[in-house]
């Protein structure tokens, strides 16, 4: 399960650039692969694919738009901003990654903290959203109560794009991959919907962050460098190579070093060195 959380939980500085509250950062754990099925044509079928139907209830509220299916329990409200952000998120992901799943993006809207815990298995705390991945079912996104209340905020749009990227690509994941790849690329896609360009930070050391860094107390720094590493690759090799590298990483069991050589003609050590040299030029 991957989730967008607060600074107190230790994650991303990138979202702080949108001028929102402290509830603007992410954390993640390694997702698990999920099975694929034929694309659903109704919210009921899509909920069945994700094993969430019983938890949402027998008479859910539903809205579908642009490849996204938004559902909520009978007593929850689906804000129009969540519908719009979900539609834009699907468009952004599929515009950047032609290998993204053809399954509709399922977004679940909770009524309150208790609903969020029921759908995700975790307390909401300071999370903004969570992508739930379970073996044998398709991933789905649960937006947190804060995001429901601030559905028209720029952070909600960026959050939905980030989580949509997870949900529409991780169903194909075949091998455990480093978080700098999974989260850095989700940041790269999510940032496409943020009007403000992220400010360059002078207080970080450009490097490939470890999973421990991305889960630790200073994870905000780690998420930022994971994102800017993806931007370095885009600026140097182009979006096509960046997304092809990611696609191979989630759909094959080939080791990351080999994939780096295949798509960028350099190993990770050299790419990290080049990233460090590129970073002063980042705007």
N, C-alpha and C positions, 0 to 999 in steps of 0.2 A: 504494500500500500504506500502510495506517495501522497504527501499532503502539503498544503501551503499554510504556514504558521506564523506566529509572531516573533519579533526580535528576541523576546525573552526566552523563547524556546530554542533560539540559536539558528537563524538562517539568513535569508537573502537581503542584501543591501540594495539591490537593483530596484525593488519596488518602493523603497523609501524615496526614490527620485520623483515619484508621482505626487508627492505632497500630501499623502494620506496619513492616517493615524499609525500608531505603532503596530497595528494588526496588518502587517504588510510583508511577511517573510515566509520562507518555506523550510520544511525539513522532509526527509525521505528515508525509507528503508528499501532494501532490494525488493522489487516486485517479482511476482511469479508468473510463469507463462500461463496462458489460458487457451482453451480450445476455440476454434472458429466454427461458425455455422453460416447458413445462408442468411443474407441481410434481412432483418425483420421489416415488416411493412406496417406494423401497428405498435403502439406503446406496450400493449399487453404482451405481444410476442417478444419485444425487446427486453421487457422486465423478466420474462421467463428465461431468456438467454443468460441473464446475469444473476438469476436466483434471488431476486429481490421482490418478487411479486407479493408474497405473503406478508412481508414486512411493510410494504406500502399500503396494503389493504385491498378490500374487494371493490371499493368505489373510488379509485384515485382520480385526482384532477390531472389532465394531460393537455399538453400543447406540443405540436410538431411544426418545425420550421427549418428549412434549408439543411436537411441532413441531421438535425438535432431533435431528440425527443425528450421533453421535459415533463417529469411526473412529480406528483406530490400526494400525500395522504389526503383524505376527504376534508380535513379541517385545516389544511395548510394552504397558503396563497402562493401562486406563481407570479412573481413580479415580471412586468413586461421587459425590464432591463435584463433579467436573467435569460429570457427567451432571445432577445436581440444579441446579447453577448455570446450565447451558445451558438447561434447561427453564424456569427462572425468568426467564432473560434474554429468551427468546422471548415469554413471557407479558407481561413488562414492556414490551417494544417494541411489540407488537401492541395492548396496552392503551392506549398513548399515541398510536400512529400507525396509524390504520385503513387507511392506504395502504401499510403495510409489505408486503414481498413475501410471497406465499403459499408460496414455496419453503421447504422445510425449512432450518433453520440448520445448516450443515455445520461441525463443529468437529473439527479434526485434532489428535491427541495424539501428540507425538513421544516416542521412547524416550530421546533424548539430544540434545546440542547438534548433532551431525552430522545427525540427522533434522530438527531445526528448520531448519537451513540448506538441506537438501534440499527441504523443503516451501515455504520462503519465499524462498530465494535470498539470505538475509542471515544473518550471524552472530547468535546470540541475544544476546550481550552481556548487558545488563541488562534486556532486554525482558521484559514479562509476557505479551504476546500480540500477534499481528499479524493484521490483516485483509488478505488478498491479493486484489487486483482486477487482472484481466487482460482486455484486450479480447476479446470473443467468448466468454467463459466467465463463470460466476456466481462472485461473491465467496465466500470461505470464511475461517474463523478458524483460526489455529494457536496453540495455547497454548504458552507457553515452558516449559522444564524447571522453572524456579522455581515457576511456577503449578501444574504437575502435582504437585510435591512439597508444595505448600501448598493443595491443592484445596479444603479446608474453611475457608480463611481468608476473612474478609469482603472482602479485596482481590480474591480470585479471583472472587467473585460480582459485585462492581462492575465488574471488568475484562470479564467475559463479557457483561454488559449493555451496556457501552460498545461493545464490538466487535460484538455482535449488531446494535446499531443501525446501525453502518456496513454490515455484511454484508446486512442486510435492506432497506436503503434505497439504497445506492450502486449497485445493479445498474440503477437507473433514471436515474442521473445523466447529464444531457444537455449540461451546460455546466460549464466550470471555475468553481468557486465559492470564495470566500475561506475560509481555514481557521477563522476565528473562528466561521463558521456551522457547518461540518461537525464540528469538534471541540467547539465549545461546546454544540451540541445533543446530541452523543453523551455529553458529561459530564452534561448535564441529565437524560438518560434513565438513565445509569448510576447517578447519585446516588439515584435512586428506590429502589434496592436496598440502600443503605447505611443502617444503623440510626441512626448519629450524623449530626446536621445539621452541615454544614461550618461551621467557625468563621469569623467575619468577620475579614479581615486589614486591618490599619491601615497596612501598608507598601506598598500598591499604589495606582496612579492609575487609577480607572475610565475605560476608553476601549476602543474597538474595536481589538484588536491586529492588527498586520500579519502576513502570512505569515512574514516574516523574523523577527519576534518569536517566533512560535510554533515556529520551527525553531532559534532561537538559544540562547545560553548561559543566558538567563533565561526560557526557555520555560515554566517552572513558573508564573511570574507571569502569562504570557500565557494559559495554559490556564485559570487561575483566573478571570481577568477575562472570558474568553469564556463560561465557565460562568455567572458571575454576571450577565452581560448577558442570557443566555437566561432566567435566573430573574427579572430585572427585567421582561422582557416578559411572562412568565407571570403575575407578581403584578399587572401593570398591565392586561393585555389578556385574560388567561385562556389556559388550555392549548390550547383550540381554535384560537385565532388564531395561537399560536406554532407549532403543528404544521402548520396550513394554509400558513403562510408557508414553512416548511421544505419541505413537499411541493411547492409551486409552484417553489421554488428548484431542487430536484433533478429535477423532471420537465418543466420548461419552459426556454426560453432567454431568458425575460424578465429584464431587468436587475434587480439587487437593489434599487436605488433605487425603481423602479416597484413592485416587490413590497412594499416597506416602506410606500409610500403606500397600496397597495391594502388591506393587512391591518391597518395601524396608523394610517393617515391622517396620517402624518408621515414626513418624509425621514430618512435615516440621521443627518445632522448634528444634527437636533433630538432624535432618539431617543438619541443619544450624550450630549447635554446633559441630557436627562431622566434617563438612567441615572446620570450623575454626581451628580445631585441626590437620586436614590433611594438610592444606595449606603449612606449613613449609617444608613438604616432597615433594612438587610439583617441578618437574624438567622440 
